[in-house]
Amino acid sequence: MNLNVKVTLFFVSITTVLLAVLIAISLYAFRSFSIASATEHIRTAGEIVRVHLTESMINGVIDKRERFLQRLVEVQGLKSARVMRSPDVEKQFGKGLSVESAADEIERRVLREGKAHFELTVVGDETVFRGTIPYIATASGSPNCLQCHQVAEGTVLGAVSMSMSIDALKEKALFTVAGIAGVVTLFAVLLILLLRRLLRPISDTANAVEEAVQRALRGDFKAQVQQRTTDEIGQIAGDMNRLLTFLDDGLNRIGSNVARLTERTPAPGENLLTATIDMVEGLTNAAHFKQAIEEDETKAEIYQRLSRTLQHEFELTEFSLYEISNNKKQMKGIIVDGEIADTCRWCDPQILVRPEACRVRRTGHIVDGIGHPEICYSFRPPAEVGERRHVCFPVIQSGAVGSVVQLLVTPAEQDKLQSRIPFINVYLREAAPVLETKRLMESLRDSTLTDPMTGLNNRRFLEEYVETLVASVQRKRSHAAILMLDLDYFKMVNDTYGHDAGDAVLKALSTVLKQSVRASDLVIRYGGEEFLIILIDTVGEAAERVADNIRVAVENLKVQVAGIILQKTISIGISDFPTDSETFWQAVKFADVALYQAKERGRNRVIRFTPDMWSDTKEY
């Protein structure tokens, strides 16, 4: 219901109520006036009858009174008139005429009480007003009642009862009220028409503003409100048009800029306002995501946060995160379907050892398996899960693909995923430089903890790792065998064949050492031609067997350098932590003491530390 109709109904209701009140008041006033007028008319006629009867009695023509009453009815327009005698008059003069006795209880009560009575009755279709007026004996005037009647003053001598029709007055009242109501109604109609004319610009402008607002809520800000007047309503219409134009221009510019940031193509007929809000919220969330991952410590934490974002923000349950190795020759699975894993579930496992088989890794472009289902030959989802569609994103680091994000959905959900691809791409774009920074920092850290020539961990690595090692041994109540190794007469190689030959020997020795121990054991280049091996959970004879195997392997090692073959031997000292010492670095010193004993005893041998080898009471 619009404003014009509401106002019209309101004024019609008010007018109707006022008209009804006016008619009720008018009818009541006319009724009261008619009754008052009829009452006075009957009182006047009754007084005339009293005077006539008094004169008739004095003049001796009282017997003509009935004819007078008939003429009185004709002259005065009364409906009926008759006189009644009271018992006192009947006692003095007799009953009189037959019609002069009280006819009903009202007339008897008036004769008895001496009080006038008036009433309004309906006889058939006629409204009749009846009045019964008593005559009271009085000594005033000349002539007076007591000259003829032998009664006390104040005695009721009789009464006159008259009736008259008030239909004529009623008709005049109704006609008058109808005229008043008609005039008021006409005035009200004219007033309502005038109000509707005044309200129409307001109503039309309000409807136009409402339509423009509804279109704006649907993303269409091109609606215009017609300016119908030059007053405040017209000003509202003009201001509304300027606001819509401003919003349309501003949202289009914001939407275009945000769309360029998200690389999102607006869909035909989409709600511009909703789309812009979604894009801005996506960029805001991506900025918060970037701030969070910048404060993460490692790449693993970043990948886990990205995994949670894909699950909670984008409602994805099937996806894979891969990382390309630094040498670009391997791919490593990081997270599969939200769980940390180094496997390949949705693709040919061949991509892990031959990354070129991965189309994203090879091209550096997004691979859209939704629009082109057969685009990637390496995509091989398990048969038992049913049909899947995939989209793979490259995460560019240092100008090359550093990571790959693979998203999977059923065909029924592919449209939903496609609508979210621009926002996912924003997250990955924000994550790329942070991942690159973390990778560079890890590479830098690894370079400070690794011997560049042999690839083994260096002494600094041991210094950082020792607390973890000691805590692990103490927690498990186990042992760690410490082997200190030194090539025999290595200086002669450098002096005789040069440092290149010495480096080749050290590299070959490093390979032998790594091959001779478990992956859980530590091989460390301790300095120069000196190496340190820590055998985890190894004690006694087991450590000596490993050390002797290393000695034999080194003795049999042949290194070809510049057309010659070099063979060297190695001396090894062994200590046990915490059996030999509860202090790790002192246990290392004891292994070094045992190594010194091996050198002293002729080299190319393994010596186990015994307490008698250490005479210095100072702790290392």
Secondary structure as GFF3:
##gff-version 3
##sequence-region A 1 620
A	DSSP	alpha_helix	3	59	.	.	.	ID=ss1
A	DSSP	three_ten_helix	62	64	.	.	.	ID=ss2
A	DSSP	alpha_helix	65	76	.	.	.	ID=ss3
A	DSSP	beta_strand	80	85	.	.	.	ID=ss4
A	DSSP	alpha_helix	87	93	.	.	.	ID=ss5
A	DSSP	three_ten_helix	98	100	.	.	.	ID=ss6
A	DSSP	alpha_helix	105	113	.	.	.	ID=ss7
A	DSSP	beta_strand	117	123	.	.	.	ID=ss8
A	DSSP	beta_strand	126	136	.	.	.	ID=ss9
A	DSSP	three_ten_helix	145	147	.	.	.	ID=ss10
A	DSSP	beta_strand	156	165	.	.	.	ID=ss11
A	DSSP	alpha_helix	167	217	.	.	.	ID=ss12
A	DSSP	alpha_helix	232	262	.	.	.	ID=ss13
A	DSSP	alpha_helix	272	294	.	.	.	ID=ss14
A	DSSP	alpha_helix	299	312	.	.	.	ID=ss15
A	DSSP	beta_strand	319	324	.	.	.	ID=ss16
A	DSSP	beta_strand	331	336	.	.	.	ID=ss17
A	DSSP	beta_strand	339	340	.	.	.	ID=ss18
A	DSSP	alpha_helix	350	353	.	.	.	ID=ss19
A	DSSP	three_ten_helix	355	357	.	.	.	ID=ss20
A	DSSP	alpha_helix	359	363	.	.	.	ID=ss21
A	DSSP	beta_strand	367	368	.	.	.	ID=ss22
A	DSSP	three_ten_helix	383	385	.	.	.	ID=ss23
A	DSSP	beta_strand	389	397	.	.	.	ID=ss24
A	DSSP	beta_strand	400	409	.	.	.	ID=ss25
A	DSSP	three_ten_helix	411	413	.	.	.	ID=ss26
A	DSSP	alpha_helix	414	449	.	.	.	ID=ss27
A	DSSP	beta_strand	457	458	.	.	.	ID=ss28
A	DSSP	alpha_helix	459	476	.	.	.	ID=ss29
A	DSSP	beta_strand	480	487	.	.	.	ID=ss30
A	DSSP	alpha_helix	490	497	.	.	.	ID=ss31
A	DSSP	alpha_helix	499	516	.	.	.	ID=ss32
A	DSSP	beta_strand	522	527	.	.	.	ID=ss33
A	DSSP	beta_strand	530	536	.	.	.	ID=ss34
A	DSSP	alpha_helix	540	555	.	.	.	ID=ss35
A	DSSP	beta_strand	559	561	.	.	.	ID=ss36
A	DSSP	beta_strand	564	566	.	.	.	ID=ss37
A	DSSP	beta_strand	570	577	.	.	.	ID=ss38
A	DSSP	alpha_helix	584	600	.	.	.	ID=ss39
A	DSSP	beta_strand	606	608	.	.	.	ID=ss40
A	DSSP	three_ten_helix	611	613	.	.	.	ID=ss41
###
